[in-house]
């Protein structure tokens, strides 16, 4: 909407990479980590998949995207180095 097409494209690429990484880590947890954790003595491991219905949240990808967008906007609107923010008198 603001016309930052290149920034939007980079953020979309980052979001895609984060989603792919999340999927790979979820598969790893389901196949190896959670299986071993359940067998540990006195374990109270949670092995059910995480989902929107229980947490009510948007997920890690949304958090990372929001942080990246916020950082980008902050950099775009931050005063330039050496600028005092005061006009010429």
PyMOL Python script that loads the backbone (N, CA, C, O; Angstrom):
from pymol import cmd

cmd.read_pdbstr("""\
ATOM      1  N   UNK A   1       0.809  -1.190   0.000  1.00  0.00           N
ATOM      2  CA  UNK A   1       0.000   0.000   0.000  1.00  0.00           C
ATOM      3  C   UNK A   1       0.856   1.260   0.000  1.00  0.00           C
ATOM      4  O   UNK A   1       0.466   2.284  -0.561  1.00  0.00           O
ATOM      5  N   UNK A   2       2.017   1.178   0.629  1.00  0.00           N
ATOM      6  CA  UNK A   2       2.894   2.342   0.684  1.00  0.00           C
ATOM      7  C   UNK A   2       3.815   2.419  -0.520  1.00  0.00           C
ATOM      8  O   UNK A   2       4.549   3.396  -0.669  1.00  0.00           O
ATOM      9  N   UNK A   3       3.793   1.424  -1.369  1.00  0.00           N
ATOM     10  CA  UNK A   3       4.630   1.430  -2.556  1.00  0.00           C
ATOM     11  C   UNK A   3       6.000   0.817  -2.350  1.00  0.00           C
ATOM     12  O   UNK A   3       6.858   0.935  -3.224  1.00  0.00           O
ATOM     13  N   UNK A   4       6.228   0.173  -1.232  1.00  0.00           N
ATOM     14  CA  UNK A   4       7.529  -0.442  -0.962  1.00  0.00           C
ATOM     15  C   UNK A   4       7.525  -1.867  -1.507  1.00  0.00           C
ATOM     16  O   UNK A   4       7.542  -2.836  -0.748  1.00  0.00           O
ATOM     17  N   UNK A   5       7.503  -1.978  -2.821  1.00  0.00           N
ATOM     18  CA  UNK A   5       7.370  -3.267  -3.487  1.00  0.00           C
ATOM     19  C   UNK A   5       8.558  -4.177  -3.185  1.00  0.00           C
ATOM     20  O   UNK A   5       8.375  -5.362  -2.907  1.00  0.00           O
ATOM     21  N   UNK A   6       9.763  -3.636  -3.237  1.00  0.00           N
ATOM     22  CA  UNK A   6      10.953  -4.469  -2.996  1.00  0.00           C
ATOM     23  C   UNK A   6      10.970  -4.975  -1.552  1.00  0.00           C
ATOM     24  O   UNK A   6      11.282  -6.139  -1.301  1.00  0.00           O
ATOM     25  N   UNK A   7      10.636  -4.098  -0.610  1.00  0.00           N
ATOM     26  CA  UNK A   7      10.609  -4.509   0.800  1.00  0.00           C
ATOM     27  C   UNK A   7       9.537  -5.570   1.014  1.00  0.00           C
ATOM     28  O   UNK A   7       9.767  -6.544   1.730  1.00  0.00           O
ATOM     29  N   UNK A   8       8.379  -5.393   0.407  1.00  0.00           N
ATOM     30  CA  UNK A   8       7.303  -6.369   0.546  1.00  0.00           C
ATOM     31  C   UNK A   8       7.724  -7.717  -0.028  1.00  0.00           C
ATOM     32  O   UNK A   8       7.408  -8.763   0.539  1.00  0.00           O
ATOM     33  N   UNK A   9       8.429  -7.692  -1.139  1.00  0.00           N
ATOM     34  CA  UNK A   9       8.898  -8.925  -1.757  1.00  0.00           C
ATOM     35  C   UNK A   9       9.894  -9.648  -0.851  1.00  0.00           C
ATOM     36  O   UNK A   9       9.822 -10.867  -0.691  1.00  0.00           O
ATOM     37  N   UNK A  10      10.820  -8.898  -0.260  1.00  0.00           N
ATOM     38  CA  UNK A  10      11.800  -9.499   0.648  1.00  0.00           C
ATOM     39  C   UNK A  10      11.116 -10.079   1.886  1.00  0.00           C
ATOM     40  O   UNK A  10      11.472 -11.163   2.348  1.00  0.00           O
ATOM     41  N   UNK A  11      10.142  -9.359   2.414  1.00  0.00           N
ATOM     42  CA  UNK A  11       9.420  -9.865   3.577  1.00  0.00           C
ATOM     43  C   UNK A  11       8.608 -11.116   3.229  1.00  0.00           C
ATOM     44  O   UNK A  11       8.508 -12.034   4.043  1.00  0.00           O
ATOM     45  N   UNK A  12       8.042 -11.156   2.050  1.00  0.00           N
ATOM     46  CA  UNK A  12       7.296 -12.338   1.618  1.00  0.00           C
ATOM     47  C   UNK A  12       8.234 -13.534   1.486  1.00  0.00           C
ATOM     48  O   UNK A  12       7.882 -14.648   1.872  1.00  0.00           O
ATOM     49  N   UNK A  13       9.432 -13.301   0.940  1.00  0.00           N
ATOM     50  CA  UNK A  13      10.423 -14.379   0.832  1.00  0.00           C
ATOM     51  C   UNK A  13      10.825 -14.886   2.219  1.00  0.00           C
ATOM     52  O   UNK A  13      10.929 -16.092   2.444  1.00  0.00           O
ATOM     53  N   UNK A  14      11.047 -13.956   3.138  1.00  0.00           N
ATOM     54  CA  UNK A  14      11.421 -14.326   4.503  1.00  0.00           C
ATOM     55  C   UNK A  14      10.314 -15.126   5.167  1.00  0.00           C
ATOM     56  O   UNK A  14      10.581 -16.125   5.837  1.00  0.00           O
ATOM     57  N   UNK A  15       9.081 -14.694   4.987  1.00  0.00           N
ATOM     58  CA  UNK A  15       7.958 -15.427   5.569  1.00  0.00           C
ATOM     59  C   UNK A  15       7.889 -16.846   5.008  1.00  0.00           C
ATOM     60  O   UNK A  15       7.653 -17.795   5.756  1.00  0.00           O
ATOM     61  N   UNK A  16       8.088 -16.997   3.720  1.00  0.00           N
ATOM     62  CA  UNK A  16       8.071 -18.327   3.094  1.00  0.00           C
ATOM     63  C   UNK A  16       9.169 -19.211   3.686  1.00  0.00           C
ATOM     64  O   UNK A  16       8.930 -20.381   3.986  1.00  0.00           O
ATOM     65  N   UNK A  17      10.367 -18.656   3.855  1.00  0.00           N
ATOM     66  CA  UNK A  17      11.471 -19.420   4.439  1.00  0.00           C
ATOM     67  C   UNK A  17      11.154 -19.823   5.880  1.00  0.00           C
ATOM     68  O   UNK A  17      11.447 -20.945   6.293  1.00  0.00           O
ATOM     69  N   UNK A  18      10.557 -18.910   6.638  1.00  0.00           N
ATOM     70  CA  UNK A  18      10.201 -19.205   8.029  1.00  0.00           C
ATOM     71  C   UNK A  18       9.150 -20.313   8.092  1.00  0.00           C
ATOM     72  O   UNK A  18       9.229 -21.194   8.949  1.00  0.00           O
ATOM     73  N   UNK A  19       8.177 -20.273   7.197  1.00  0.00           N
ATOM     74  CA  UNK A  19       7.148 -21.308   7.183  1.00  0.00           C
ATOM     75  C   UNK A  19       7.729 -22.666   6.812  1.00  0.00           C
ATOM     76  O   UNK A  19       7.334 -23.683   7.383  1.00  0.00           O
ATOM     77  N   UNK A  20       8.661 -22.694   5.866  1.00  0.00           N
ATOM     78  CA  UNK A  20       9.305 -23.952   5.480  1.00  0.00           C
ATOM     79  C   UNK A  20      10.131 -24.505   6.636  1.00  0.00           C
ATOM     80  O   UNK A  20      10.114 -25.708   6.896  1.00  0.00           O
ATOM     81  N   UNK A  21      10.856 -23.624   7.330  1.00  0.00           N
ATOM     82  CA  UNK A  21      11.655 -24.049   8.478  1.00  0.00           C
ATOM     83  C   UNK A  21      10.762 -24.582   9.583  1.00  0.00           C
ATOM     84  O   UNK A  21      11.077 -25.599  10.200  1.00  0.00           O
ATOM     85  N   UNK A  22       9.650 -23.904   9.838  1.00  0.00           N
ATOM     86  CA  UNK A  22       8.704 -24.358  10.850  1.00  0.00           C
ATOM     87  C   UNK A  22       8.193 -25.753  10.525  1.00  0.00           C
ATOM     88  O   UNK A  22       8.099 -26.602  11.411  1.00  0.00           O
ATOM     89  N   UNK A  23       7.867 -25.993   9.273  1.00  0.00           N
ATOM     90  CA  UNK A  23       7.360 -27.308   8.861  1.00  0.00           C
ATOM     91  C   UNK A  23       8.428 -28.387   9.070  1.00  0.00           C
ATOM     92  O   UNK A  23       8.122 -29.470   9.569  1.00  0.00           O
ATOM     93  N   UNK A  24       9.680 -28.098   8.690  1.00  0.00           N
ATOM     94  CA  UNK A  24      10.757 -29.075   8.876  1.00  0.00           C
ATOM     95  C   UNK A  24      11.000 -29.378  10.353  1.00  0.00           C
ATOM     96  O   UNK A  24      11.195 -30.534  10.728  1.00  0.00           O
ATOM     97  N   UNK A  25      10.989 -28.345  11.186  1.00  0.00           N
ATOM     98  CA  UNK A  25      11.200 -28.558  12.615  1.00  0.00           C
ATOM     99  C   UNK A  25      10.032 -29.318  13.247  1.00  0.00           C
ATOM    100  O   UNK A  25      10.231 -30.121  14.157  1.00  0.00           O
ATOM    101  N   UNK A  26       8.833 -29.066  12.769  1.00  0.00           N
ATOM    102  CA  UNK A  26       7.671 -29.800  13.269  1.00  0.00           C
ATOM    103  C   UNK A  26       7.790 -31.276  12.920  1.00  0.00           C
ATOM    104  O   UNK A  26       7.512 -32.135  13.757  1.00  0.00           O
ATOM    105  N   UNK A  27       8.195 -31.576  11.703  1.00  0.00           N
ATOM    106  CA  UNK A  27       8.375 -32.972  11.295  1.00  0.00           C
ATOM    107  C   UNK A  27       9.444 -33.649  12.141  1.00  0.00           C
ATOM    108  O   UNK A  27       9.269 -34.790  12.568  1.00  0.00           O
ATOM    109  N   UNK A  28      10.543 -32.956  12.383  1.00  0.00           N
ATOM    110  CA  UNK A  28      11.626 -33.501  13.211  1.00  0.00           C
ATOM    111  C   UNK A  28      11.121 -33.785  14.626  1.00  0.00           C
ATOM    112  O   UNK A  28      11.412 -34.837  15.196  1.00  0.00           O
ATOM    113  N   UNK A  29      10.374 -32.856  15.180  1.00  0.00           N
ATOM    114  CA  UNK A  29       9.851 -33.047  16.535  1.00  0.00           C
ATOM    115  C   UNK A  29       8.904 -34.234  16.601  1.00  0.00           C
ATOM    116  O   UNK A  29       8.959 -35.024  17.543  1.00  0.00           O
ATOM    117  N   UNK A  30       8.044 -34.362  15.613  1.00  0.00           N
ATOM    118  CA  UNK A  30       7.083 -35.465  15.621  1.00  0.00           C
ATOM    119  C   UNK A  30       7.765 -36.815  15.480  1.00  0.00           C
ATOM    120  O   UNK A  30       7.344 -37.787  16.107  1.00  0.00           O
ATOM    121  N   UNK A  31       8.810 -36.890  14.668  1.00  0.00           N
ATOM    122  CA  UNK A  31       9.452 -38.173  14.380  1.00  0.00           C
ATOM    123  C   UNK A  31      10.472 -38.590  15.426  1.00  0.00           C
ATOM    124  O   UNK A  31      10.665 -39.783  15.663  1.00  0.00           O
ATOM    125  N   UNK A  32      11.137 -37.604  16.065  1.00  0.00           N
ATOM    126  CA  UNK A  32      12.241 -37.979  16.953  1.00  0.00           C
ATOM    127  C   UNK A  32      12.126 -37.403  18.351  1.00  0.00           C
ATOM    128  O   UNK A  32      12.126 -38.146  19.332  1.00  0.00           O
ATOM    129  N   UNK A  33      12.031 -36.113  18.449  1.00  0.00           N
ATOM    130  CA  UNK A  33      12.120 -35.467  19.759  1.00  0.00           C
ATOM    131  C   UNK A  33      10.961 -35.859  20.663  1.00  0.00           C
ATOM    132  O   UNK A  33      11.187 -36.298  21.791  1.00  0.00           O
ATOM    133  N   UNK A  34       9.737 -35.713  20.200  1.00  0.00           N
ATOM    134  CA  UNK A  34       8.583 -36.022  21.039  1.00  0.00           C
ATOM    135  C   UNK A  34       8.513 -37.495  21.417  1.00  0.00           C
ATOM    136  O   UNK A  34       8.099 -37.827  22.527  1.00  0.00           O
ATOM    137  N   UNK A  35       8.909 -38.375  20.517  1.00  0.00           N
ATOM    138  CA  UNK A  35       8.886 -39.816  20.790  1.00  0.00           C
ATOM    139  C   UNK A  35       9.815 -40.138  21.952  1.00  0.00           C
ATOM    140  O   UNK A  35       9.450 -40.900  22.848  1.00  0.00           O
ATOM    141  N   UNK A  36      11.000 -39.570  21.944  1.00  0.00           N
ATOM    142  CA  UNK A  36      11.958 -39.814  23.027  1.00  0.00           C
ATOM    143  C   UNK A  36      11.505 -39.144  24.321  1.00  0.00           C
ATOM    144  O   UNK A  36      11.693 -39.700  25.403  1.00  0.00           O
ATOM    145  N   UNK A  37      10.918 -37.970  24.221  1.00  0.00           N
ATOM    146  CA  UNK A  37      10.485 -37.247  25.415  1.00  0.00           C
ATOM    147  C   UNK A  37       9.373 -37.985  26.150  1.00  0.00           C
ATOM    148  O   UNK A  37       9.343 -37.980  27.381  1.00  0.00           O
ATOM    149  N   UNK A  38       8.472 -38.609  25.430  1.00  0.00           N
ATOM    150  CA  UNK A  38       7.366 -39.334  26.046  1.00  0.00           C
ATOM    151  C   UNK A  38       7.884 -40.534  26.840  1.00  0.00           C
ATOM    152  O   UNK A  38       7.296 -40.908  27.855  1.00  0.00           O
ATOM    153  N   UNK A  39       8.973 -41.132  26.384  1.00  0.00           N
ATOM    154  CA  UNK A  39       9.534 -42.304  27.049  1.00  0.00           C
ATOM    155  C   UNK A  39      10.374 -41.945  28.270  1.00  0.00           C
ATOM    156  O   UNK A  39      10.718 -42.829  29.055  1.00  0.00           O
ATOM    157  N   UNK A  40      10.712 -40.672  28.449  1.00  0.00           N
ATOM    158  CA  UNK A  40      11.538 -40.251  29.579  1.00  0.00           C
ATOM    159  C   UNK A  40      10.765 -40.422  30.883  1.00  0.00           C
ATOM    160  O   UNK A  40       9.553 -40.209  30.924  1.00  0.00           O
ATOM    161  N   UNK A  41      11.475 -40.812  31.960  1.00  0.00           N
ATOM    162  CA  UNK A  41      10.787 -40.985  33.241  1.00  0.00           C
ATOM    163  C   UNK A  41      10.179 -39.664  33.718  1.00  0.00           C
ATOM    164  O   UNK A  41      10.785 -38.602  33.575  1.00  0.00           O
ATOM    165  N   UNK A  42       8.984 -39.745  34.281  1.00  0.00           N
ATOM    166  CA  UNK A  42       8.266 -38.596  34.837  1.00  0.00           C
ATOM    167  C   UNK A  42       7.997 -37.510  33.806  1.00  0.00           C
ATOM    168  O   UNK A  42       7.856 -36.339  34.158  1.00  0.00           O
ATOM    169  N   UNK A  43       7.926 -37.879  32.573  1.00  0.00           N
ATOM    170  CA  UNK A  43       7.726 -36.861  31.539  1.00  0.00           C
ATOM    171  C   UNK A  43       6.269 -36.419  31.501  1.00  0.00           C
ATOM    172  O   UNK A  43       5.348 -37.207  31.720  1.00  0.00           O
ATOM    173  N   UNK A  44       6.101 -35.189  31.228  1.00  0.00           N
ATOM    174  CA  UNK A  44       4.782 -34.598  31.019  1.00  0.00           C
ATOM    175  C   UNK A  44       4.789 -33.963  29.636  1.00  0.00           C
ATOM    176  O   UNK A  44       4.210 -32.897  29.428  1.00  0.00           O
ATOM    177  N   UNK A  45       5.455 -34.631  28.688  1.00  0.00           N
ATOM    178  CA  UNK A  45       5.669 -34.055  27.357  1.00  0.00           C
ATOM    179  C   UNK A  45       4.357 -33.861  26.623  1.00  0.00           C
ATOM    180  O   UNK A  45       3.439 -34.676  26.713  1.00  0.00           O
ATOM    181  N   UNK A  46       4.298 -32.790  25.917  1.00  0.00           N
ATOM    182  CA  UNK A  46       3.146 -32.516  25.057  1.00  0.00           C
ATOM    183  C   UNK A  46       3.507 -33.001  23.660  1.00  0.00           C
ATOM    184  O   UNK A  46       4.445 -32.496  23.042  1.00  0.00           O
ATOM    185  N   UNK A  47       2.777 -33.957  23.181  1.00  0.00           N
ATOM    186  CA  UNK A  47       3.085 -34.500  21.862  1.00  0.00           C
ATOM    187  C   UNK A  47       2.027 -34.152  20.823  1.00  0.00           C
ATOM    188  O   UNK A  47       2.204 -34.449  19.642  1.00  0.00           O
ATOM    189  N   UNK A  48       0.941 -33.533  21.240  1.00  0.00           N
ATOM    190  CA  UNK A  48      -0.099 -33.150  20.280  1.00  0.00           C
ATOM    191  C   UNK A  48       0.392 -31.971  19.457  1.00  0.00           C
ATOM    192  O   UNK A  48       1.093 -31.097  19.968  1.00  0.00           O
ATOM    193  N   UNK A  49       0.023 -31.947  18.188  1.00  0.00           N
ATOM    194  CA  UNK A  49       0.442 -30.813  17.351  1.00  0.00           C
ATOM    195  C   UNK A  49      -0.176 -29.515  17.834  1.00  0.00           C
ATOM    196  O   UNK A  49      -1.304 -29.492  18.327  1.00  0.00           O
ATOM    197  N   UNK A  50       0.562 -28.459  17.689  1.00  0.00           N
ATOM    198  CA  UNK A  50       0.048 -27.146  18.058  1.00  0.00           C
ATOM    199  C   UNK A  50      -0.856 -26.643  16.959  1.00  0.00           C
ATOM    200  O   UNK A  50      -0.606 -26.879  15.777  1.00  0.00           O
ATOM    201  N   UNK A  51      -1.893 -25.958  17.347  1.00  0.00           N
ATOM    202  CA  UNK A  51      -2.818 -25.446  16.344  1.00  0.00           C
ATOM    203  C   UNK A  51      -3.487 -24.173  16.810  1.00  0.00           C
ATOM    204  O   UNK A  51      -3.411 -23.799  17.980  1.00  0.00           O
ATOM    205  N   UNK A  52      -4.132 -23.526  15.888  1.00  0.00           N
ATOM    206  CA  UNK A  52      -4.816 -22.276  16.182  1.00  0.00           C
ATOM    207  C   UNK A  52      -5.954 -22.486  17.165  1.00  0.00           C
ATOM    208  O   UNK A  52      -6.254 -21.603  17.969  1.00  0.00           O
ATOM    209  N   UNK A  53      -6.588 -23.647  17.106  1.00  0.00           N
ATOM    210  CA  UNK A  53      -7.779 -23.867  17.917  1.00  0.00           C
ATOM    211  C   UNK A  53      -7.482 -23.874  19.407  1.00  0.00           C
ATOM    212  O   UNK A  53      -8.349 -23.520  20.206  1.00  0.00           O
ATOM    213  N   UNK A  54      -6.275 -24.269  19.800  1.00  0.00           N
ATOM    214  CA  UNK A  54      -5.953 -24.312  21.221  1.00  0.00           C
ATOM    215  C   UNK A  54      -5.284 -23.031  21.695  1.00  0.00           C
ATOM    216  O   UNK A  54      -5.627 -22.504  22.754  1.00  0.00           O
ATOM    217  N   UNK A  55      -4.350 -22.538  20.931  1.00  0.00           N
ATOM    218  CA  UNK A  55      -3.583 -21.385  21.390  1.00  0.00           C
ATOM    219  C   UNK A  55      -4.281 -20.068  21.127  1.00  0.00           C
ATOM    220  O   UNK A  55      -4.067 -19.097  21.852  1.00  0.00           O
ATOM    221  N   UNK A  56      -5.111 -20.022  20.105  1.00  0.00           N
ATOM    222  CA  UNK A  56      -5.781 -18.783  19.761  1.00  0.00           C
ATOM    223  C   UNK A  56      -4.850 -17.780  19.111  1.00  0.00           C
ATOM    224  O   UNK A  56      -5.261 -16.655  18.829  1.00  0.00           O
ATOM    225  N   UNK A  57      -3.600 -18.163  18.867  1.00  0.00           N
ATOM    226  CA  UNK A  57      -2.619 -17.244  18.313  1.00  0.00           C
ATOM    227  C   UNK A  57      -2.480 -17.377  16.814  1.00  0.00           C
ATOM    228  O   UNK A  57      -3.115 -18.218  16.177  1.00  0.00           O
ATOM    229  N   UNK A  58      -1.643 -16.535  16.275  1.00  0.00           N
ATOM    230  CA  UNK A  58      -1.441 -16.518  14.844  1.00  0.00           C
ATOM    231  C   UNK A  58      -0.220 -17.339  14.431  1.00  0.00           C
ATOM    232  O   UNK A  58      -0.101 -17.702  13.261  1.00  0.00           O
ATOM    233  N   UNK A  59       0.680 -17.636  15.349  1.00  0.00           N
ATOM    234  CA  UNK A  59       1.832 -18.454  15.019  1.00  0.00           C
ATOM    235  C   UNK A  59       3.124 -17.653  14.961  1.00  0.00           C
ATOM    236  O   UNK A  59       3.122 -16.422  14.956  1.00  0.00           O
ATOM    237  N   UNK A  60       4.214 -18.385  14.917  1.00  0.00           N
ATOM    238  CA  UNK A  60       5.541 -17.776  14.924  1.00  0.00           C
ATOM    239  C   UNK A  60       5.816 -17.001  13.649  1.00  0.00           C
ATOM    240  O   UNK A  60       6.463 -15.954  13.692  1.00  0.00           O
ATOM    241  N   UNK A  61       5.341 -17.488  12.522  1.00  0.00           N
ATOM    242  CA  UNK A  61       5.565 -16.784  11.255  1.00  0.00           C
ATOM    243  C   UNK A  61       4.970 -15.386  11.282  1.00  0.00           C
ATOM    244  O   UNK A  61       5.572 -14.444  10.766  1.00  0.00           O
ATOM    245  N   UNK A  62       3.809 -15.246  11.873  1.00  0.00           N
ATOM    246  CA  UNK A  62       3.164 -13.944  11.974  1.00  0.00           C
ATOM    247  C   UNK A  62       3.969 -13.025  12.884  1.00  0.00           C
ATOM    248  O   UNK A  62       4.130 -11.841  12.588  1.00  0.00           O
ATOM    249  N   UNK A  63       4.473 -13.563  13.983  1.00  0.00           N
ATOM    250  CA  UNK A  63       5.284 -12.765  14.897  1.00  0.00           C
ATOM    251  C   UNK A  63       6.547 -12.256  14.207  1.00  0.00           C
ATOM    252  O   UNK A  63       6.875 -11.073  14.295  1.00  0.00           O
ATOM    253  N   UNK A  64       7.250 -13.152  13.526  1.00  0.00           N
ATOM    254  CA  UNK A  64       8.481 -12.771  12.833  1.00  0.00           C
ATOM    255  C   UNK A  64       8.186 -11.737  11.746  1.00  0.00           C
ATOM    256  O   UNK A  64       8.934 -10.772  11.586  1.00  0.00           O
ATOM    257  N   UNK A  65       7.113 -11.936  11.009  1.00  0.00           N
ATOM    258  CA  UNK A  65       6.742 -10.985   9.955  1.00  0.00           C
ATOM    259  C   UNK A  65       6.429  -9.618  10.542  1.00  0.00           C
ATOM    260  O   UNK A  65       6.858  -8.595  10.008  1.00  0.00           O
ATOM    261  N   UNK A  66       5.688  -9.601  11.632  1.00  0.00           N
ATOM    262  CA  UNK A  66       5.356  -8.333  12.280  1.00  0.00           C
ATOM    263  C   UNK A  66       6.592  -7.601  12.771  1.00  0.00           C
ATOM    264  O   UNK A  66       6.703  -6.385  12.617  1.00  0.00           O
ATOM    265  N   UNK A  67       7.520  -8.341  13.362  1.00  0.00           N
ATOM    266  CA  UNK A  67       8.761  -7.729  13.827  1.00  0.00           C
ATOM    267  C   UNK A  67       9.574  -7.171  12.653  1.00  0.00           C
ATOM    268  O   UNK A  67      10.136  -6.080  12.747  1.00  0.00           O
ATOM    269  N   UNK A  68       9.633  -7.922  11.552  1.00  0.00           N
ATOM    270  CA  UNK A  68      10.387  -7.473  10.384  1.00  0.00           C
ATOM    271  C   UNK A  68       9.753  -6.228   9.774  1.00  0.00           C
ATOM    272  O   UNK A  68      10.461  -5.295   9.396  1.00  0.00           O
ATOM    273  N   UNK A  69       8.445  -6.206   9.676  1.00  0.00           N
ATOM    274  CA  UNK A  69       7.767  -5.033   9.119  1.00  0.00           C
ATOM    275  C   UNK A  69       7.977  -3.819  10.026  1.00  0.00           C
ATOM    276  O   UNK A  69       8.238  -2.718   9.543  1.00  0.00           O
ATOM    277  N   UNK A  70       7.863  -4.020  11.319  1.00  0.00           N
ATOM    278  CA  UNK A  70       8.088  -2.923  12.268  1.00  0.00           C
ATOM    279  C   UNK A  70       9.499  -2.363  12.167  1.00  0.00           C
ATOM    280  O   UNK A  70       9.690  -1.147  12.191  1.00  0.00           O
ATOM    281  N   UNK A  71      10.484  -3.243  12.055  1.00  0.00           N
ATOM    282  CA  UNK A  71      11.866  -2.799  11.929  1.00  0.00           C
ATOM    283  C   UNK A  71      12.082  -2.028  10.630  1.00  0.00           C
ATOM    284  O   UNK A  71      12.776  -1.011  10.611  1.00  0.00           O
ATOM    285  N   UNK A  72      11.488  -2.515   9.556  1.00  0.00           N
ATOM    286  CA  UNK A  72      11.605  -1.845   8.263  1.00  0.00           C
ATOM    287  C   UNK A  72      10.996  -0.451   8.312  1.00  0.00           C
ATOM    288  O   UNK A  72      11.607   0.512   7.848  1.00  0.00           O
ATOM    289  N   UNK A  73       9.811  -0.339   8.865  1.00  0.00           N
ATOM    290  CA  UNK A  73       9.148   0.972   8.967  1.00  0.00           C
ATOM    291  C   UNK A  73       9.963   1.911   9.850  1.00  0.00           C
ATOM    292  O   UNK A  73      10.099   3.093   9.537  1.00  0.00           O
ATOM    293  N   UNK A  74      10.505   1.394  10.948  1.00  0.00           N
ATOM    294  CA  UNK A  74      11.323   2.218  11.835  1.00  0.00           C
ATOM    295  C   UNK A  74      12.560   2.745  11.113  1.00  0.00           C
ATOM    296  O   UNK A  74      12.939   3.903  11.290  1.00  0.00           O
ATOM    297  N   UNK A  75      13.188   1.898  10.299  1.00  0.00           N
ATOM    298  CA  UNK A  75      14.374   2.344   9.557  1.00  0.00           C
ATOM    299  C   UNK A  75      14.013   3.373   8.495  1.00  0.00           C
ATOM    300  O   UNK A  75      14.769   4.316   8.261  1.00  0.00           O
ATOM    301  N   UNK A  76      12.877   3.200   7.859  1.00  0.00           N
ATOM    302  CA  UNK A  76      12.472   4.130   6.805  1.00  0.00           C
ATOM    303  C   UNK A  76      12.137   5.515   7.351  1.00  0.00           C
ATOM    304  O   UNK A  76      12.377   6.520   6.682  1.00  0.00           O
ATOM    305  N   UNK A  77      11.588   5.573   8.555  1.00  0.00           N
ATOM    306  CA  UNK A  77      11.154   6.849   9.110  1.00  0.00           C
ATOM    307  C   UNK A  77      12.100   7.427  10.153  1.00  0.00           C
ATOM    308  O   UNK A  77      11.847   8.515  10.671  1.00  0.00           O
ATOM    309  N   UNK A  78      13.171   6.733  10.470  1.00  0.00           N
ATOM    310  CA  UNK A  78      14.143   7.246  11.440  1.00  0.00           C
ATOM    311  C   UNK A  78      14.914   8.414  10.833  1.00  0.00           C
ATOM    312  O   UNK A  78      15.197   8.413   9.635  1.00  0.00           O
ATOM    313  N   UNK A  79      15.260   9.423  11.661  1.00  0.00           N
ATOM    314  CA  UNK A  79      16.047  10.546  11.131  1.00  0.00           C
ATOM    315  C   UNK A  79      17.418  10.068  10.672  1.00  0.00           C
ATOM    316  O   UNK A  79      17.965   9.101  11.202  1.00  0.00           O
ATOM    317  N   UNK A  80      17.957  10.756   9.689  1.00  0.00           N
ATOM    318  CA  UNK A  80      19.263  10.391   9.172  1.00  0.00           C
ATOM    319  C   UNK A  80      20.339  10.716  10.210  1.00  0.00           C
ATOM    320  O   UNK A  80      20.145  11.565  11.080  1.00  0.00           O
ATOM    321  N   UNK A  81      21.454  10.037  10.103  1.00  0.00           N
ATOM    322  CA  UNK A  81      22.567  10.231  11.027  1.00  0.00           C
ATOM    323  C   UNK A  81      23.020  11.679  11.006  1.00  0.00           C
ATOM    324  O   UNK A  81      23.215  12.263   9.940  1.00  0.00           O
ATOM    325  N   UNK A  82      23.189  12.261  12.198  1.00  0.00           N
ATOM    326  CA  UNK A  82      23.643  13.639  12.299  1.00  0.00           C
ATOM    327  C   UNK A  82      22.518  14.666  12.249  1.00  0.00           C
ATOM    328  O   UNK A  82      22.746  15.857  12.465  1.00  0.00           O
ATOM    329  N   UNK A  83      21.318  14.205  11.966  1.00  0.00           N
ATOM    330  CA  UNK A  83      20.157  15.099  11.896  1.00  0.00           C
ATOM    331  C   UNK A  83      19.665  15.401  13.300  1.00  0.00           C
ATOM    332  O   UNK A  83      19.565  14.502  14.136  1.00  0.00           O
ATOM    333  N   UNK A  84      19.356  16.673  13.561  1.00  0.00           N
ATOM    334  CA  UNK A  84      18.847  17.044  14.882  1.00  0.00           C
ATOM    335  C   UNK A  84      17.338  17.111  14.882  1.00  0.00           C
ATOM    336  O   UNK A  84      16.725  17.199  15.946  1.00  0.00           O
ATOM    337  N   UNK A  85      16.729  17.072  13.720  1.00  0.00           N
ATOM    338  CA  UNK A  85      15.287  17.133  13.638  1.00  0.00           C
ATOM    339  C   UNK A  85      14.746  18.550  13.717  1.00  0.00           C
ATOM    340  O   UNK A  85      13.534  18.761  13.737  1.00  0.00           O
ATOM    341  N   UNK A  86      15.657  19.524  13.762  1.00  0.00           N
ATOM    342  CA  UNK A  86      15.230  20.929  13.841  1.00  0.00           C
ATOM    343  C   UNK A  86      15.420  21.579  12.488  1.00  0.00           C
ATOM    344  O   UNK A  86      16.348  21.257  11.747  1.00  0.00           O
ATOM    345  N   UNK A  87      14.533  22.490  12.183  1.00  0.00           N
ATOM    346  CA  UNK A  87      14.611  23.209  10.916  1.00  0.00           C
ATOM    347  C   UNK A  87      15.729  24.254  10.918  1.00  0.00           C
ATOM    348  O   UNK A  87      16.328  24.514  11.961  1.00  0.00           O
ATOM    349  N   UNK A  88      16.010  24.846   9.774  1.00  0.00           N
ATOM    350  CA  UNK A  88      17.034  25.881   9.649  1.00  0.00           C
ATOM    351  C   UNK A  88      16.482  27.179  10.221  1.00  0.00           C
ATOM    352  O   UNK A  88      15.361  27.567   9.893  1.00  0.00           O
ATOM    353  N   UNK A  89      17.247  27.856  11.070  1.00  0.00           N
ATOM    354  CA  UNK A  89      16.805  29.112  11.689  1.00  0.00           C
ATOM    355  C   UNK A  89      17.371  30.287  10.963  1.00  0.00           C
ATOM    356  O   UNK A  89      17.109  31.430  11.339  1.00  0.00           O
TER     357      UNK A  89
END
""", "prot")
cmd.dss("prot")
cmd.show_as("cartoon", "prot")
cmd.util.cbc("prot")
cmd.orient("prot")
